[in-house]
Amino acid sequence: MDFDRIFNVFSKRDRLPQENGIALTREFRVRAYVLWVRTFPKDFSRSGLSVGSPLWSDVRDKFLCSLGRIRLSAKAASSVQDDIDNFLDECSDDHFLDFIEFSFQSETIYHSSTPVRDLIAAVNTFFQEDDLPFFLTDFTHAEIGGAHPFGTHQIVTYPQIIRRDSEVLHQMAIAPALELLRGQAFGQANREFLNALEDYRKGDYGDCVTKCGSAYESVMKVIGEHKGWPKKDTARKLLDTVLGQTTLPTFLKEPLIQTAVIRNRLSTAHGAGTQPRNVEQHLAQYTINVTAAAILLLVQEVGR
């Protein structure tokens, strides 16, 4: 059991004050529960053997550890399944979102007949249907050697529920950028960008800007290594190499270097000296959006 992940689900992460009033709809909870029941049959016995999906007991164990309880619900329950059913019926919205994240931490879900990404897409459709400002990220993986439950791959980042502030920007830039970064080569950049989104959700805007800059540099380094271009160590030099090796017009240099400029001027990556640096929410949001757009442009350009 990975305790770091167990204690980093939705309810355990810090949030912005304006997020506290956001409530899940009853319809969202019902849709998600029905989807899980259809995909992962509940426990029942046949000839004395339990033939239900082990996902339910696995998720329950994670909840017991997270909450420090010996059972989840105060209601009488005759089975593990009854206990988690009672809990999901009465739990807070935060814990219901934990249920979704815990499910994707379970190895069982990756052996289901339903592709994991179909489940992720369904959850995001449910969020959109009820106009809920959340988005479930995809997972990323890396190739490894030797035997492993996931074959020759290991999960690097697990799906997490993040805040979606602007539907248009999210659909046009952030979501496509996350899809591009899902590839194995961009594992480090993906972690950095997801951490930037998480810092934004927590209100750590300086750290958010810092990690946007790190993700952008990581993407350019991966592109350069893949193409065999000369290695560079700063964002400006990396971008000069990209512009020199592609057909992108040079006048794009200034807009494409904005992520690095903002990081250098405003983030916590460098000492502030005698002047404190207070990064406000709208500047961090702009940095996320401009970083996602720049990543999309560069990756699509070199991939043509």
Secondary structure by P-SEA (a helix, b strand, c coil): ccaaaaaccccccccccccccccccaaaaaaaaaaaaaaccccccccccccccaaaaaaaaaaaaaaccccccccccccaaaaaaaaaacccaaaaaaaaaaaaaccccccccccaaaaaaaaaaaaaaacccbbbbbbbbbbbccccccccccccccbbbbbbccaaaaaacaaaaaaaaccccaaaaaaaaaaaaaaaaacaaaaaaaaaaaaaaaaaaaaaaaacccccccaaaaaaaaaaacccccccccccaaaaaaaaccccccccccbbbbbcaaaaaaaaaaaaaaaaaaaaaaac
